[in-house]
Amino acid sequence: MPMFNNIDQVHELTKITGMEAERKRRRMTVEQFYAVPRDPPSASALPIFDSSHVRNAMARFNQTKMSPQERRRAFNKVIRAASKHGINSSAFKSKHEKRLHEKLDNTRINMVKSDADVFSV
C-alpha cells in the first residue's frame, strides 16, 4: 500500500483516479478528454468532456502549468469544446488570445537568442 505524506496527496490521487475512471467510462481517448493531454494520462490537465468541465477549464486556464506549445493547443481545444457544448467563449478568447501570441513570440525570440549564443564564436 502506498504511503502518503499528507492529505493533499491522497486527494490528488483520488481526483486523478476519478478523472481516469470517467474518461474510460466515456470511452474517450486522452486527447479527446483533456485540453492538455500528457503521458501518462494521470499527468494530463483541464478535462473538457462536458459543459461544466469546459467552463472550469476556461476559468483555470492561467493556473495550469503548460509549455507555450501546450498552451496554444489547449486554448484551441477549449474553444472547440466550448462551441461543441454551446458555451460562449468570446470573453475567454479576448482575455487569452493576445497573451498566447506574446508568449509564443517571446519563446521564439529566446530560442533564436540561444541559437545565436551557440553559434557565436
Residue pairs with C-beta under 8 A, 6 or more apart in sequence:
4 10
4 13
16 42
19 33
19 47
20 41
20 42
22 33
22 47
22 49
23 30
23 33
23 41
23 47
23 49
26 33
26 49
28 49
29 37
30 37
30 38
30 39
30 41
30 44
31 37
32 49
33 44
33 47
33 48
33 49
34 41
34 44
34 45
34 46
34 47
34 48
35 45
35 46
35 47
35 48
35 57
35 73
35 74
35 77
35 78
35 81
36 44
36 45
36 46
36 64
36 66
36 70
36 73
36 74
37 44
38 44
38 45
45 64
45 65
45 66
45 74
46 53
46 56
46 57
46 60
46 61
46 64
46 74
46 78
47 53
47 56
47 57
48 54
48 57
48 77
48 78
48 81
50 85
51 85
51 86
51 87
54 78
54 81
54 82
54 85
54 87
55 87
57 74
57 78
57 81
58 78
58 82
58 87
58 89
58 92
61 74
61 75
61 78
61 92
61 96
62 96
64 74
66 74
68 100
68 103
68 104
68 107
69 104
71 100
71 103
72 100
72 104
75 96
75 97
75 100
78 89
78 92
79 89
79 92
79 93
82 88
82 89
82 92
83 89
